[in-house]
């Protein structure tokens, strides 16, 4: 920027000096040359006004007038009528300098105003785009909530119709098993029947968990303590699959919520991670906090996300396991969102999956 200004000043000074030299080095008898030279002065005057505004135009015009005046007085003073014409020329120098500088300044002001307006429009467009994205996400959540509401109505009716027959089937199979004994050939089929009944009952319970309204009074929950209790519950399944459990507790505040529901969400994530590592691995859980929210991450080194869209795994009934119900992560998201939080699935490095939970808190780490 400074280099550009310096070059412009040097250009104007060079033009003025060159034209002035031509005036003083040319004999007065070559008046047609002097007519050309004095009009060449308009070039640096106009450039000064265009480049430096009103101040630049006036400064160059005054400098040209002062340099041209001795030539008029000393060399053209004895010519009748000519000095008056050339004095008028000097007046025109200043008029042109003022007019060019004034118009240039106005144009520059308008250009800056247009640039500010364009920047404001760009910021408004960006803000509108963000709001549109938020509206689209909100619309998606509303559609998801509508689907879950429909699912809730269906689940409530199905639960009453299915649970009682399931209980009867389980009771009959237990009685037959006791009657026939473990050594009977039919006992194998009865074991299969009982396992399938249990699996169907877990699906029904999953439906109910998705739709059950638990309006208990929120209490202060120690997230670290809840996770420790969950790890005690999953320790045996983890040992069977050679999965190492690792908890890195941060200094986090208590949060308002329902401890039973949060433990259910953490249990779902822990079991999901253990099931994703059938050949062993490591489940790392970490809790951190900042002034606005606390973050809980569950990171495993299993095969990683298999869905094209990571959000797809939170869709009810979506599952990649042969005997999965596809409700565990959907229930987890419902619980986290009920606590005004968010949950996202991210690829872990070098392999695996990270589930990141953010729950708002009113105070920073304690």
N, C-alpha and C positions, 0 to 999 in steps of 0.2 A: 504493500500500500504506500509506504513512504517512498519507495523507489519510483513508483509511478508518478507521484506528485513532483518529485525532484526532476524527473525527465520532462514533465510538462513545463515546469518553470524554466529549465534550461532551453527548451524549444522556443518559448516566448522571448526570452532574453536574446537568444541567438538571432531571431527574426528582427527584433527591434534594432539590435546592434548592426546587423547587415544592411537594413534599409537606411538607417541613419548614416552609415558610412557612405552608401551610394549617394545620398543627398549632398553630403559635405565634400565628397571627392569629385562630383560632377559639376562642370562649369555652369553658371547661371544662364549662359546663352543656349544651352540645350534644355529649354523650358519644357519641351514635350517629354523628356525623360523624367523631369521633376514632377510633372503631372502624374506620371505612372508611379513614381516612388512614393508620393504622398498618399496615394490611394492604396498602396501596398500596406500602409500602416493599419488598415482596417483588419488585416488578417490576424496579427497578434492581439488586437483589441477584442475581436470576436472570439478568438480562442480563449482569452482570459475570462470573458464573460461566461462562455460555455463551460469551461473547466472549473472555475472558482466562484461562480455566481456574481452577485452585485458587487461585492468587494473586489473581486478579481478584475471585473470589467472596468470599474472606475479607476483602480490602481494602474492598470495598463494604459488607459486613456490619458490619465494625468501624466504618466511617465513619458508617453509619446509626445504630448503637448509640450512638456518642458524641454525635450530634446529637439523638437521641431521648431520651437519659438526662436532660438538664436539664429537659426538658418534664415528664418523669415526676416528678422530684424536686421541682420548684418548683410545678407546677400541680396535680399529682395526689397529692402527698404527704399531704394532709390527709384524703383519701378512704380509708376503711378497706377493705382487701382489694384495691383496684384496683392499687396499685403492684406487688404480688407478681405479679399477672396480667401486667402490662406488662413486668416484669423477665423473666418466662418468655418473653414475646414477643421480647425482645432476644436471649435464648438461642436461640430458634428462628431468628432472623435469621442468626446465625452458623452454626447447624447447616445451614440451607438453603444458605447461601453455600458452606460447605465441601463439602456433598454435591453441589451443582450443579457447582461447579468441578472436583471430583474426577471426576465422571462425564463432564463435558465434556472434561477432559484425556485420559481413557481413550478416549473416542470419537475425539478428534483423533489420538491415537497409533495407534489401529486404522486410521483413515482413511489416515494417512501410510504405514502398513505395507501396506495394500491397494494404495495407489498405487505403492509400490516394487515390490510383487509384480506388479502389472499392467505396469509398465515392464520388469521382468525377463522377463515372459512375451512382451512385444512384441519385446524384443531377441532372445529365444530363437527366436521365430517368424521374425524377419528372418534370423537366422543359419541356421535350418533351410531357409528359402526359398532363400538363397544356395547352401547345400549341395545342395539339390535341383536348382537350375539347373546347378551344376557336374556333378552326376551325369548330368543329361540331356545336357550337352555331351560328357561322357566317353563316354556310351552312343553318341552320334552318331559320335564318333571311332572307337569300337570297330567300329561297323557299317561305317564307311568303310574301316577297316583290313581288315575281313573281305572287303569287296568287292575291295580292292586285292590281297589275298592270292589270291582266286579269279582275278582278272585276271592275276596273276603266273604262276599255274600254266598258264592258257590261253596266255599270251604265250610262255612257254618252249617249249611244244609247237608253237605256230604258227611261231615263229621258225625252228625247225629244218626245218619243212615248207615254208616260204615262201621263205626267203633263197636257198636253192640254186636253185630254179626261176627266181627273179628274176635271179640272176646269169647263168643260162643265157640267159634272154630278152635281157638287156642285151648279152651277148657276141654272140648271133646278130644282133641289130639293128645293132651296131657293124660286124660283118663285112659285112652286107648293104649298109650305108651306104657302106662303103669300096669294095665291089664295084660298086655302081650309080653312085656318084659324087654330088656335090652337085647336079648339074644334072638328075638323073633325076627324073621326076614323083613316083616313090614315095618320094623322100628326105623330103618333107614329112611323110608318114605315119610314116616311121621316126623323125623328130625328135619327133613327138607320142608315139610309143611309148616312146622313151627317157625323155622327161620324165615320163610316167605311171609308168614303172618306178621312176624316181628318187623320185617322190612316194610310191609304195607302199613303197619301201625306207625312206623317212624315217618312215613310220607304224610299220613294224616296229621300227626303231631306237627310236622313242618308247616302244613297248611294253617293249622291253628296258631302257630307262632307268628306267621306272617300277618295274621288278621286280628290276633288277640289284643285288646286295648287294656294296657296296664297303667291305670291312672293313679299310681301311688304318689305320695308326697315326695318331691325330690329332697335328697339329703346330700351332705358333703361326702364325696367319694375319694378315697385314696387310690389313685390309678395304679401306683406301684404295688400296693398291697393286693389289689384285685388281680394283677398279673401274676404275682407270686402264688396266689391261691390256684390260679388256672394251671400254672406250671406243675403244681403238686398233683393236679388231676390227670395231667397228660404224661406224667413221668414214666408210668409203666408202658403205655403204648409207644413212647419214644425209645425206651430201652429195648423193646422187642424188635424195633426196626433200626436199631443202632443209630439213632438220631441224638445228637448232642444239643442240649438246651442251654442257651446263654442269654442272660438278662443284664443289660447295662442301664442301671437306674440313674436318672438325672434328678436334680433338685426341682421338683415340680409342685405347683400348688394343688390344693384340693379343688374339685369341681362339683358343681351342682348336678345331681343326676340320680339314676337308679342303679345301684351297685349290681343287682342280680342281672339286669339287662346287659350292662357293660361286660360283666364276666361272661355272659353267654356269647357276646360278640367276640371277645378275646379268645374264648374257647373254640369257637368256630374257626377262627383264623389259625390258631395253633394246630388243631386237628387237620385242617386243610393242608397246612405246610408239612406235617408229618406224613400224611397220606401221599403227598407229592414226592416223597423221598423213600420209596420202598427199599432201596439198596443202602440206606443210611445217608447221613449228611449232618447239617448243622442248622439249627433255627436260632437266629440272633434277634433278640427283642431289645429295643432301645427307647427310652423316654427322655424327651427334652422339652424345654419351655422357653418362650420369649414373653414380652409384656402383654401380647394379645392372645396367644393361644398356646396350647401344649401339643406336642407331636409324639405319636407312638408309631414305631415302625416294626413290622414283622418281616424279616428277610430270611428266605431259605435258599439253598443251592441245588434245588431240584431242576427239572427240565425247562422251567421257565413258562412264560405265557404262551398258550397255544391258540388263543383267539386272535383274529385279525384286529379287532378293536378291543383294547383292554377293558373298556366299560361294559363289554358284552358279558363278561363273566359274572356281573352283578344282576343280570337279567334272571327273573325266576324261571326255573326248570332248565337253565343252561348248565350242562355238565359235560366233562370229558372223561369221567370215570364210568365204568360199565354199570356199577351198582349205585351210582350217586343219584340223589334226588334233585340236585340243582337249586336247592333252597337255602343252603348254609350261608353263602355270601350275600344273597338277597336279604336274608334276615339280618345279617350283620350290618349291611348298609342302612336298613330301616332303623335299627337301633341307634347307629351313629348319627343319622340325620335327625332322629327324635331328640338327640342331645345337641342340636344345632351345629353338628360337626360335618366333616366331609371325609370320604375314604377314596383312595385311588390306588390302582395297581400299576406298578412300574417294573420294567426289566431290571434285574440286578446284575452286577458285574462280578466275575466274568460270566456267571450263569445263575439262573434262579429267578425268583420273583420277590419284590418288595411291596408290601401293603402299607401305605402311609395314611395315618389317621390324624386329622387336626380337629381339636375340640377347643372352642373359645373359652378363655378364662379371664377373670376380672383383674387379677393381680399377677405379678411376675413370679419367678422362682422363689421358693422359700427356703 
